[in-house]
Amino acid sequence: MLKALGPQGTFINIARGTVVDEVALVELLQSGELGRAGLDVFVDEPNVPEALFALSNVVLQPHMGSATVETRKAMADRVVSNLEKYFAGR
């Protein structure tokens, strides 16, 4: 699939690092067989493959998918709910 994007293609991954073969992605970006990539998730988070830092055709950003007030509140509510259930023996 990455090769099908070609030298003019752009791969964006904001889902999960494991949805792409990261080694193949780096190789295609280095060789120019894939034009560009925008990434905020990686296979071995928080570790980013070193090779990506040297590429001018890649934009890297820390994963921000959950950085909304609503999502963070829901996450906090889930923690409280789980703790309440745990201490209630459920």
Secondary structure, 3 states (H helix, E strand, C coil): CHHHHCCCCEEEECCCHHHCCHHHHHHHHHHCCCCEEEECCCCCCCCCCHHHHCCCCEEECCCCCCCCHHHHHHHHHHHHHHHHHHHCCC
